[in-house]
Amino acid sequence: MSNNQPVSWYIVSNINSIDSPALVVYEERVKQNIRFLQNIVTDNARLRPHVKTNKMAEVCQLLMDAGISKFKCATIAEAEMLAMLNAKDVLLAYQPVGPKVSRLINLIKAYPATQFACLTDNEQSAGFLNEMAAAHQIVLPVFIDLNIGMNRTGIKPGDAKALADHILSLSNLKLAGLHAYDGHIRDADINTRKQNVDKSFAGVAELYTYLTGKTGKDYTIVAGGTPTFPVHAARKNVECSPGTFVFTDWGYKHGLPDEPFEYAALVITRVISIVDNQTICTDLGHKSVAAENPLPRVHFLNAPEAQPVGQSEEHLVLKVADTAQYKVGDILYGIPVHICPTVALYEKAFIVNKGIVDKEWKVVARNRYVNF
């Protein structure tokens, strides 16, 4: 490389000190993505980022440093990570069942500075939550989980009035609002995406009107992942909850061309074998990059022609035009198709500033348990 040729943004000058495979996070790009988010949703009170993507206390602290005080999470460990940072408001966007109820209550009691809430979508679960809350002499805020097309959890908005009435009758639950995740809507065209988002949201708005009319109170609506939150940003009574935006991955970067977010987390891998004149093998196996998608599961910034043709637990085989261009030990910088489960495969991330890895952040919430 000549001295006049610019160095690509992702190149790490001390990468030879980092074993592979590894997760590498570019801190200034994370901060930039947070600013991009705040340019779209300009009121921090209407932001409730989902931390399931990053799972790192330091990334959550960057969000808090930017003035964001409300968060959404999917696991007890993520909730505890946020509480350990003294996050003001944490929504466990999951209906706790079995021992998770006791774990949530233990968190509530251990971290009184944090306001916790959770989801529920049926009267039986709401009743059990109420019994447990009463036994511990607390009032637990809950959000009704609405199924607006994702079809994995939640009650359909048209069927939710009876559940809302039931929750309102319980002494130790407080109906805090409605949760509506529209992760099934990922149209590349923003206008089509907006039409589909508005259509799926209609039942949520109707239920909200019913509740406010019945009680005379305002309720919070939490809606919108990374693909749809820009649409919900125009609704005054909705808190937006994107998660992937903070790192961005290949899937969303190429599937959502209207959104400004830039890659802020990569995986690095090394060439470990030259198989033949068109095939190389790297150390990026199933255990190192999310494997739920078909190949390719990763795209390489410095080897865009490399096509994954096979993967096993510790190996990724790539087809290239000419293996003479590669040698054993070469570093490849990869963009995962899906960053969220990829992050969860690593116990720590190597943090880059000004082209140098200068620290490490523990992926603390990849664990199912922290303390509780």
N, C-alpha and C positions, 0 to 999 in steps of 0.2 A: 504493500500500500504506500503510495507516494505521500509526502508530507503535505501536499496541497489537497488531498482528498479528505473530505470530512468523515469523521468517525461516526458510524451509525449510533443512534441514541441508545441502543440496547447493549452495546459492547461494554463488557466489564474488564477493566485493565488488570485486575488481580484475580481473574477467574481461575487461574491455575492453582490457587490456594483452596478452591471450593471443590469438594468431591461431588460426583454426579451419580444419579440424578439429583437435582436440587430445585427448590422453589426460590425464585428471585423476585423481589418486590422493589419497585422504583418509587421511592418516597415522594419525590416532587411531583410525579405523575399522579399519585394518589391524591395529593393536595389539589392538583389541577382538576381532577375529576369531581372532587367535592365542590370546587368553585363552579364547575359547569352545572352541577346539580342545583346549586343555589341561584344560578342565573335563570333556571327554568322555574323553580319554586322559590320565590324571593322572600317568603315569610318562613323563618325557621320553625315557628310554631306549627306549621303545616307539614313538616318533615318528620318522618319516623323511619329512618333507614333500617333495612333488614341486615343483621350482622351474620347471617348464615353463610355468606360468601367469604368474608375475611377471617372470622373466628380468632382475631388477634386483638388483645387489649390495646396495643399501640395504635392500630388503625381506628378503633373506636375512640381513642383519646384524640386523634386528629379530627374526627367528626365533632367531638365535644369542644375542642379548641376553636372550631369554626362556628360555634354557637348553637349546635344541635343538641337537644336535651332529651328527645324521645326516641325510643328504639323498639324494634321488633326482632324477635328471635324465634328459633324453632325448638331448642332443647333447654333443659334445665342448666346444663353446663354453660351455654351461651348467656342465659339469664344471670347466672352467678358471676360470670366474667364482667358483665355490665355493672352489676351491683358492687363488685369490688372496685370499680372506677367511680362509684357514687353517682351513677347515672340516675337522673331524676325520675324517669318514667319508662317502664319496660313492659311490653306486651309479649307474653308467651303465645305466639300465634299457633297454638296447638291445643287440643282438648286433652288435659291430663287425665289419665285413667290409672287405676292400680296404684302402685307405690309413687308414681309421679305426683299425685295429689299431696301426699305427705312431704315429699321433697320440696314442692312449691311452697307449702305452708312453712316449712323450716327456713326457706330462703326469706320469706316475708318477715318472719320473726327475727332472723339474724341481721337483716339489712333494713331497718326501719326508715332510713333516708330515701330509699327507693320505693316508688309506687309501682307495684306489680299488678298485672291483670292477666287473664287467660281467656281462651275461647270455650264455648260450649255450643252444641247443636241439637240437643235433645233433652227432654224433661228428666229422664232418669239420671243422666250425668249431672245436670244442674242440681238435682236433688241431693246427689251424693256430695257434690262440692259444697252445697249449703250445710249439710250435716257436719262435714269435716271442719268447715269454717266456724260453725257454731261451737263445736267441741273445743276449738282453740281460741274462742272468743275474739274472732276477727270478722271483718266484713270484706269479702273478696270481690273486687270489680271483675265483671265478665263482659265479653263481647259476644254477640251472637254470630256464629260462623255461618255465612251464607254461601250456598252453592249457586254460582251464577254462570255455570258452564264448565268449570274445571272437572266436576264429577269425581272428586276423590273424598272430600269431607264436606260438611255443611248441610244446612237445610235450605230448601228452595224458598226464596223470599215470599212467595205467595202462600206458603205453608207455615210461616214463622210467627204469625200474630199470636197464636195460642202459646207458643214457647215464650214469647216476650211477656205476655200476660202472666205466665207461670213464674218467670224470673222476678217480675215486679212484686209478686206475692210472697217471695221468700225473704226471711228476715236477715240472713247473713250473706246474701249476694246483692251486689249493686250493678244494675244494668248500665254499663258505661258507654256502649255503642254497638256498632255493626262492623263486621269484618268481611270484606268481599275481595277475594283474590281471583283475578282474571288472567292467570298465567297461560291459558289456552289461546289467548289472542296475541298473535305475533306477526301480523301482516306486515310485509315490507313497505307497502305504500301507506303513508301516514293517514291519508284520507279514508282509506278502507279500514285501517285500524281504528280510527276514531268512530266510524259508523258502528263497528262491531262492539267497541267499548260502550258507547252510548246505549246501544240496544241491550247489552247485558246488565247495564247499571239501572235500567228503568225500574226493575222490581225493587232494588235497594232504595231508590228515591221514594217509591210508594210506601215502603215499610217505614222509612224515616218519617214521612209525613204522618203516618198512623201513630207512631210513638209520640211525636211531639204534640200532636193533637190530643192524645189521650192523657199525657202527663203534664203538658205545659213546660217541659224541660228540653234542653238541647242535648243531643247525643253526638258522639264522635263517630265518624265513618273512616275506617282505615281501608285503603284500596290502592291498587296499582303497583305492580312490579316494574322492573326496568323497561319493558316494552310499552307499558300502558300509562305510566305515571304522568307523562307530559299531557295526556288528555285529561286526567283527573286534576291536574294542576289548575285548570280553569274553574273547578268547583270549589266554592268558598268553604264548604263544610266537610271537606275531605282531607285527611292526612295521607300523604303519599309515602309509599314504603318500598322503594327500589332497593336492591341489594347488590346485584352484579355490577352495577355502574362503577363501583369503587375500583375494581380491577379491569373489568371488561374482558370478554373472550372473543374468539373467532366467530362463534355463532351469532352473538348479538352485534358485533362490529359490522359484520357483513349482512346481517338480516334486518338491521334497523338503521338504514343509511341517514335518517334524519337526526339521529342523536349524536352529540358531540364527543362522547367519552372515548378516551384513548387507552391503549394497552398499558397496564401498570404492573402486571405480574406475568412472569414467564417461567417455563421450566427449561433447565439446561440439561443437555445429555452429551455423551461422548461417543464417538465412533470406537467400537471395541473390536470390530473385525471387518475385513474386506472379503466378501464371499466370492464374488466373481467380477467380471468387468462392468457389470451394471447393478450390483447388489452390495449394500453395506448393512451392518448391524450396529445398533446403538443400545445403550443401557436403560432405555425408557420403556419399561414394561408396564403390564396392567397395574402394578402396584405403585406406579409413578405418575400416571395421567388417567383421568376419568375414562372408564372403559365401557360406559353404557351406550355410547353411540357407535355406529358402524365406522370402519376405517374410511377416511383418515380421522383420527381423534386429536391430531395435533398438526399444525403447519409451521414450517421452519422459516424464520425471517431471513436467515443467511444461507438457506438452501431451499428456495421456493420450488425448485424442480423435483425435490425428493418426495417420492410417493410411498407412504406406508403400504406394505403388501402383506405383512404378517406381524403378529404380536403375541407374546406369551408373558409369563409373570415378570421376567427380568430382561426381556429383549424386545426391541422393535426393529424389524427388518424393513429397509427402505430400498426402493428401486430408483436409481439415478441414471443420468445419461452416460456418465463415464467415471468410473471409480478412480481413475488416475487423478482426478481433481480432489480426492480425499486421501487422508492417511489416518491410521489408527491414532487415537488421542484427540482428533479434531473436536472442537466444541460446536454444538448446534443449539441455537436459541429458538425455543418453540412456543407457539401460542396455542394453548388448549382450545378445543372446540367448546368445552364446558369447564369453566374455571372453578366453580363452586365445589364440586366433589373432588376436584384435583387438589385444591388447598388442603382438604381434609386428609389427604394421604401423607402429608408431611408434618413432622413434629416441630419444625422451625422453618422460618424464611430468612434468607440472606438479603439484607437491605442495602440498596445501591443509592449513593448520593455522589453526584459529579463523576460518574463512571467508575466508582470504587465501592466495593462491598465494605462498609464500615461498621456494621453491627448485625445482630441477629434478633429476630422477634419470635417468641414461642407461639405456636398455633395452639393456644391453650384450650380452646373450646372444641378441638377435634376429639377430645376425650369425652366420654359419656358422663364422667364424674370429675368434678374439681374437688370440692369438699363435701357437698351435699348430694 
